[in-house]
């Protein structure tokens, strides 16, 4: 069976086929982007827990080193020992609170 199509009919038919193909590719591309976004979000969430734990551990170690250093300065009679203690405590608390807030607010 042979179709007898005019030039305009051929142009319209080819235009419709092109549009249909573009629509199929766009839907396929959209699903690929959505799948990749979900995979990326899952990966970031997994890494976030490790980074949060690492930052809290570092903050704890810095706090312990600062407290030990302040204790030695206090035993030697240094008058600035309490200011050093305040600095160590505030620095560690800022890191701990910042990590906790970032985890809640952004992730």
DOZA-903373 format. One record per atom (N, C-alpha, C): atom name; x, y, z; residue number from 1. Coordinates in pm, 1 decimal, m for minus. Example, Ala and Ser with C-alpha at 12.3 -4.5 7.8 and 13.67 -1.06 7.14 Angstrom:
BEGIN
SITE  atom         X         Y         Z    n
SITE     N    1319.0    m569.0     780.0    1
SITE    CA    1230.0    m450.0     780.0    1
SITE     C    1320.0    m330.0     780.0    1
SITE     N    1285.0    m225.0     708.0    2
SITE    CA    1367.0    m106.0     714.0    2
SITE     C    1290.0       3.0     787.0    2
***
This chain:
BEGIN
SITE  atom         X         Y         Z    n
SITE     N      84.1    m116.5       0.0    1
SITE    CA       0.0       0.0       0.0    1
SITE     C      89.0     123.2       0.0    1
SITE     N      65.2     210.1     m89.3    2
SITE    CA     145.8     329.3    m103.5    2
SITE     C      60.8     451.5     m74.7    2
SITE     N     117.5     543.0       9.1    3
SITE    CA      45.2     664.3      42.1    3
SITE     C      82.2     774.0     m55.4    3
SITE     N     m17.0     842.6    m103.0    4
SITE    CA       6.5     955.9    m190.1    4
SITE     C     m11.0    1082.5    m106.8    4
SITE     N      99.9    1138.7     m63.6    5
SITE    CA      96.2    1256.6      20.8    5
SITE     C     148.1    1377.2     m55.8    5
SITE     N      88.1    1488.6     m30.7    6
SITE    CA     136.5    1611.6     m91.2    6
SITE     C     257.5    1659.9     m11.9    6
SITE     N     322.8    1762.8     m62.6    7
SITE    CA     439.8    1817.8       4.3    7
SITE     C     402.9    1873.0     141.4    7
SITE     N     290.6    1941.6     150.9    8
SITE    CA     248.5    1999.6     278.2    8
SITE     C     217.9    1888.9     378.3    8
SITE     N     153.3    1783.5     335.4    9
SITE    CA     122.2    1672.4     424.5    9
SITE     C     251.0    1604.9     473.8    9
SITE     N     348.1    1593.2     384.6   10
SITE    CA     476.4    1533.8     424.7   10
SITE     C     546.7    1621.2     528.3   10
SITE     N     542.2    1751.5     505.2   11
SITE    CA     605.9    1844.7     599.0   11
SITE     C     536.8    1838.8     734.6   11
SITE     N     403.2    1838.8     734.4   12
SITE    CA     328.3    1832.6     860.2   12
SITE     C     355.4    1701.2     931.4   12
SITE     N     357.1    1591.3     856.4   13
SITE    CA     383.1    1460.7     916.8   13
SITE     C     524.0    1454.1     975.5   13
SITE     N     623.0    1502.7     902.7   14
SITE    CA     759.5    1499.8     955.8   14
SITE     C     773.1    1592.2    1077.0   14
SITE     N     704.9    1706.8    1074.2   15
SITE    CA     707.1    1798.4    1187.9   15
SITE     C     645.7    1731.9    1311.9   15
SITE     N     532.3    1663.3    1292.5   16
SITE    CA     468.2    1593.6    1405.2   16
SITE     C     558.1    1483.0    1460.2   16
SITE     N     623.4    1409.3    1374.1   17
SITE    CA     714.4    1303.8    1420.2   17
SITE     C     832.7    1361.3    1496.5   17
SITE     N     884.2    1474.1    1449.2   18
SITE    CA     995.5    1539.3    1518.9   18
SITE     C     951.4    1586.0    1657.1   18
SITE     N     834.5    1649.4    1664.8   19
SITE    CA     783.4    1695.1    1795.1   19
SITE     C     761.3    1578.5    1890.1   19
SITE     N     706.7    1468.6    1839.4   20
SITE    CA     682.1    1351.4    1922.2   20
SITE     C     814.2    1295.4    1974.2   20
SITE     N     915.7    1292.2    1890.8   21
SITE    CA    1046.9    1242.2    1931.2   21
SITE     C    1109.6    1333.9    2035.0   21
SITE     N    1098.6    1466.3    2018.2   22
SITE    CA    1152.3    1561.2    2115.4   22
SITE     C    1081.9    1544.7    2249.2   22
SITE     N     949.4    1524.6    2246.5   23
SITE    CA     873.1    1506.3    2369.3   23
SITE     C     918.7    1379.6    2442.0   23
SITE     N     940.1    1272.3    2369.6   24
SITE    CA     987.3    1148.3    2432.3   24
SITE     C    1125.8    1166.3    2492.8   24
SITE     N    1213.8    1236.5    2421.2   25
SITE    CA    1347.9    1259.6    2474.0   25
SITE     C    1344.7    1350.3    2596.4   25
SITE     N    1255.9    1448.4    2596.1   26
SITE    CA    1246.2    1539.4    2710.7   26
SITE     C    1198.1    1464.8    2833.8   26
SITE     N    1100.7    1377.4    2818.2   27
SITE    CA    1052.9    1299.9    2931.8   27
SITE     C    1162.4    1207.4    2983.3   27
SITE     N    1235.0    1146.4    2893.4   28
SITE    CA    1343.7    1057.8    2933.2   28
SITE     C    1452.0    1136.5    3006.0   28
SITE     N    1484.0    1255.5    2956.3   29
SITE    CA    1585.8    1339.8    3019.0   29
SITE     C    1540.2    1384.1    3157.7   29
SITE     N    1412.0    1419.7    3170.8   30
SITE    CA    1358.3    1461.9    3299.6   30
SITE     C    1366.4    1351.9    3403.3   30
SITE     N    1335.5    1229.1    3362.9   31
SITE    CA    1345.2    1117.8    3459.0   31
SITE     C    1489.6    1090.8    3496.2   31
SITE     N    1578.8    1105.7    3401.4   32
SITE    CA    1720.6    1084.7    3433.0   32
SITE     C    1770.7    1189.5    3532.1   32
SITE     N    1729.1    1313.7    3512.8   33
SITE    CA    1770.2    1420.7    3604.4   33
SITE     C    1712.6    1396.6    3743.9   33
SITE     N    1586.7    1357.1    3750.7   34
SITE    CA    1523.3    1330.7    3881.1   34
SITE     C    1592.7    1214.9    3952.4   34
SITE     N    1624.9    1110.0    3879.8   35
SITE    CA    1693.1     994.9    3939.0   35
SITE     C    1832.0    1033.7    3988.2   35
SITE     N    1902.8    1111.2    3908.0   36
SITE    CA    2037.6    1154.5    3948.3   36
SITE     C    2031.3    1246.5    4069.0   36
SITE     N    1930.9    1333.1    4074.9   37
SITE    CA    1916.8    1423.7    4189.9   37
SITE     C    1890.2    1345.4    4317.4   37
SITE     N    1803.9    1246.2    4309.7   38
SITE    CA    1774.0    1164.3    4427.5   38
SITE     C    1897.7    1086.2    4472.4   38
SITE     N    1972.7    1034.5    4377.2   39
SITE    CA    2093.8     960.4    4411.9   39
SITE     C    2196.3    1052.4    4476.9   39
SITE     N    2208.5    1174.1    4423.9   40
SITE    CA    2302.1    1270.4    4482.2   40
SITE     C    2262.0    1311.1    4622.3   40
SITE     N    2132.1    1332.3    4644.3   41
SITE    CA    2084.0    1370.0    4777.9   41
SITE     C    2108.7    1258.2    4877.8   41
SITE     N    2088.0    1134.5    4835.8   42
SITE    CA    2113.4    1020.1    4923.8   42
SITE     C    2261.4    1010.7    4957.8   42
SITE     N    2345.9    1033.0    4859.1   43
SITE    CA    2491.1    1026.6    4881.3   43
SITE     C    2536.8    1136.7    4976.3   43
SITE     N    2485.0    1257.1    4958.5   44
SITE    CA    2522.2    1369.0    5045.9   44
SITE     C    2475.4    1343.7    5188.3   44
SITE     N    2356.0    1287.7    5204.7   45
SITE    CA    2306.2    1257.2    5339.1   45
SITE     C    2395.2    1155.4    5409.0   45
SITE     N    2444.6    1057.3    5333.5   46
SITE    CA    2534.3     957.9    5392.3   46
SITE     C    2667.1    1018.8    5433.6   46
SITE     N    2718.5    1109.1    5353.0   47
SITE    CA    2845.8    1173.2    5383.5   47
SITE     C    2829.5    1272.5    5498.4   47
SITE     N    2712.6    1336.3    5506.8   48
SITE    CA    2688.1    1436.6    5611.0   48
SITE     C    2704.0    1378.2    5750.5   48
SITE     N    2653.8    1257.3    5771.5   49
SITE    CA    2664.9    1195.1    5904.0   49
SITE     C    2811.9    1175.8    5941.6   49
SITE     N    2893.3    1133.7    5847.2   50
SITE    CA    3036.0    1114.2    5874.1   50
SITE     C    3105.7    1246.4    5903.3   50
SITE     N    3074.5    1348.7    5826.3   51
SITE    CA    3138.2    1479.4    5846.1   51
SITE     C    3097.2    1539.8    5980.7   51
SITE     N    2969.9    1525.7    6015.5   52
SITE    CA    2921.9    1577.7    6143.6   52
SITE     C    2994.0    1509.2    6259.5   52
SITE     N    3004.8    1378.4    6253.0   53
SITE    CA    3074.6    1304.0    6357.5   53
SITE     C    3220.5    1345.6    6365.3   53
SITE     N    3284.3    1362.9    6250.7   54
SITE    CA    3424.3    1403.5    6247.7   54
SITE     C    3443.8    1542.1    6308.8   54
SITE     N    3358.0    1637.9    6273.4   55
SITE    CA    3370.3    1772.8    6329.8   55
SITE     C    3345.9    1774.5    6480.0   55
SITE     N    3252.2    1695.5    6526.9   56
SITE    CA    3227.6    1689.9    6670.7   56
SITE     C    3344.6    1623.8    6743.8   56
SITE     N    3405.0    1523.0    6683.3   57
SITE    CA    3521.5    1459.2    6744.9   57
SITE     C    3639.4    1556.5    6750.4   57
SITE     N    3660.2    1631.6    6642.9   58
SITE    CA    3768.5    1730.5    6641.3   58
SITE     C    3743.9    1836.6    6747.2   58
SITE     N    3620.5    1882.6    6759.0   59
SITE    CA    3587.1    1982.1    6860.3   59
SITE     C    3612.2    1927.4    7000.8   59
SITE     N    3578.0    1802.5    7024.2   60
SITE    CA    3603.0    1741.0    7154.3   60
SITE     C    3750.7    1731.3    7186.7   60
SITE     N    3831.3    1693.0    7087.3   61
SITE    CA    3976.5    1682.7    7108.0   61
SITE     C    4036.1    1820.4    7135.5   61
SITE     N    3993.7    1921.2    7060.9   62
SITE    CA    4042.9    2057.4    7083.4   62
SITE     C    4005.5    2104.7    7223.2   62
SITE     N    3884.4    2072.4    7265.7   63
SITE    CA    3840.2    2110.7    7399.4   63
SITE     C    3926.8    2043.1    7506.2   63
SITE     N    3953.8    1913.9    7491.4   64
SITE    CA    4035.7    1843.2    7590.8   64
SITE     C    4178.6    1897.2    7595.0   64
SITE     N    4236.4    1925.0    7479.6   65
SITE    CA    4371.5    1980.9    7475.9   65
SITE     C    4373.3    2120.0    7539.5   65
SITE     N    4272.4    2201.0    7509.8   66
SITE    CA    4264.3    2335.1    7567.5   66
SITE     C    4246.6    2332.1    7718.3   66
SITE     N    4162.9    2241.9    7767.5   67
SITE    CA    4142.1    2228.9    7911.9   67
SITE     C    4270.7    2184.6    7980.4   67
SITE     N    4341.4    2088.7    7921.4   68
SITE    CA    4468.1    2041.6    7979.2   68
SITE     C    4570.7    2154.8    7982.8   68
SITE     N    4580.4    2227.8    7873.2   69
SITE    CA    4674.0    2340.1    7866.8   69
SITE     C    4638.9    2446.7    7970.7   69
SITE     N    4511.0    2474.6    7984.8   70
SITE    CA    4466.8    2573.8    8082.7   70
SITE     C    4495.3    2526.5    8224.9   70
SITE     N    4477.5    2398.3    8248.4   71
SITE    CA    4508.0    2342.2    8381.6   71
SITE     C    4654.4    2359.0    8417.2   71
SITE     N    4742.4    2331.4    8321.0   72
SITE    CA    4886.4    2348.6    8346.8   72
SITE     C    4919.2    2495.8    8373.3   72
SITE     N    4858.3    2586.7    8296.8   73
SITE    CA    4884.0    2729.7    8317.6   73
SITE     C    4833.5    2774.2    8454.9   73
SITE     N    4718.8    2721.6    8497.0   74
SITE    CA    4662.1    2758.6    8626.8   74
SITE     C    4752.0    2710.1    8741.5   74
SITE     N    4807.0    2589.8    8727.7   75
SITE    CA    4895.9    2535.3    8831.9   75
SITE     C    5026.1    2615.3    8841.4   75
SITE     N    5067.8    2674.2    8730.2   76
SITE    CA    5190.4    2753.7    8730.4   76
SITE     C    5166.1    2896.8    8778.3   76
SITE     N    5040.4    2931.3    8804.7   77
SITE    CA    5010.2    3062.6    8858.0   77
SITE     C    4985.3    3169.1    8753.3   77
SITE     N    4957.1    3130.3    8632.7   78
SITE    CA    4930.3    3227.3    8526.1   78
SITE     C    4795.8    3295.6    8551.9   78
SITE     N    4793.1    3428.6    8545.6   79
SITE    CA    4671.7    3503.9    8573.2   79
SITE     C    4573.3    3500.7    8455.4   79
SITE     N    4621.7    3465.6    8338.4   80
SITE    CA    4537.3    3464.2    8218.6   80
SITE     C    4472.6    3327.7    8195.3   80
SITE     N    4486.8    3235.9    8288.2   81
SITE    CA    4437.3    3099.8    8268.6   81
SITE     C    4286.1    3096.8    8249.9   81
SITE     N    4212.6    3177.7    8325.0   82
SITE    CA    4066.6    3175.3    8313.2   82
SITE     C    4019.6    3234.6    8180.5   82
SITE     N    4092.0    3333.4    8129.6   83
SITE    CA    4057.1    3387.3    7998.0   83
SITE     C    4082.7    3282.0    7890.5   83
SITE     N    4191.2    3207.8    7906.4   84
SITE    CA    4221.0    3099.6    7813.6   84
SITE     C    4112.0    2993.0    7820.3   84
SITE     N    4066.8    2962.0    7940.4   85
SITE    CA    3960.2    2863.3    7959.0   85
SITE     C    3831.5    2909.5    7889.8   85
SITE     N    3798.3    3036.9    7904.0   86
SITE    CA    3679.2    3090.4    7839.2   86
SITE     C    3690.4    3081.1    7687.0   86
SITE     N    3808.3    3111.3    7635.3   87
SITE    CA    3829.5    3103.1    7490.4   87
SITE     C    3815.2    2961.8    7438.0   87
SITE     N    3871.4    2866.1    7509.0   88
SITE    CA    3863.4    2725.7    7466.2   88
SITE     C    3719.2    2677.1    7470.6   88
SITE     N    3650.3    2710.2    7580.5   89
SITE    CA    3511.8    2664.4    7593.2   89
SITE     C    3422.4    2728.4    7487.8   89
SITE     N    3439.5    2857.9    7465.9   90
SITE    CA    3355.5    2925.9    7367.2   90
SITE     C    3383.6    2875.3    7225.5   90
SITE     N    3510.6    2853.4    7193.1   91
SITE    CA    3544.7    2802.0    7060.1   91
SITE     C    3484.1    2665.6    7035.4   91
SITE     N    3494.7    2577.7    7132.4   92
SITE    CA    3438.9    2443.3    7117.4   92
SITE     C    3286.8    2446.7    7110.4   92
SITE     N    3226.7    2530.2    7193.1   93
SITE    CA    3080.6    2539.2    7190.8   93
SITE     C    3029.3    2596.5    7059.6   93
SITE     N    3099.2    2694.8    7006.2   94
SITE    CA    3057.4    2752.7    6877.8   94
SITE     C    3062.1    2645.8    6768.4   94
SITE     N    3167.3    2565.7    6767.6   95
SITE    CA    3177.7    2459.8    6666.5   95
SITE     C    3066.5    2356.9    6684.9   95
SITE     N    3045.2    2312.8    6808.4   96
SITE    CA    2941.6    2212.7    6832.7   96
SITE     C    2802.0    2264.8    6797.9   96
SITE     N    2771.2    2386.0    6839.7   97
SITE    CA    2639.7    2442.9    6810.5   97
SITE     C    2625.1    2468.8    6660.1   97
SITE     N    2731.2    2517.3    6597.3   98
SITE    CA    2726.7    2542.8    6453.0   98
SITE     C    2703.3    2416.8    6372.5   98
SITE     N    2770.6    2309.2    6407.7   99
SITE    CA    2751.8    2182.0    6336.1   99
SITE     C    2609.6    2131.3    6356.9   99
SITE     N    2561.5    2140.0    6481.2  100
SITE    CA    2425.0    2094.4    6507.1  100
SITE     C    2321.6    2174.8    6432.9  100
SITE     N    2337.5    2306.8    6429.8  101
SITE    CA    2242.3    2391.7    6357.5  101
SITE     C    2249.8    2370.5    6206.9  101
SITE     N    2370.2    2355.7    6154.8  102
SITE    CA    2384.0    2332.4    6010.1  102
SITE     C    2317.4    2201.6    5969.4  102
SITE     N    2331.4    2100.9    6055.4  103
SITE    CA    2269.8    1971.9    6024.4  103
SITE     C    2118.4    1983.8    6023.1  103
SITE     N    2063.0    2059.2    6118.7  104
SITE    CA    1917.1    2073.5    6126.3  104
SITE     C    1865.1    2164.3    6014.8  104
SITE     N    1930.7    2277.2    5993.9  105
SITE    CA    1878.3    2376.6    5900.6  105
SITE     C    1895.5    2339.6    5753.4  105
SITE     N    2010.3    2284.2    5718.7  106
SITE    CA    2039.5    2262.9    5577.2  106
SITE     C    2016.1    2121.6    5528.4  106
SITE     N    2019.5    2025.6    5618.1  107
SITE    CA    2003.3    1887.7    5573.2  107
SITE     C    1894.4    1824.7    5651.9  107
***
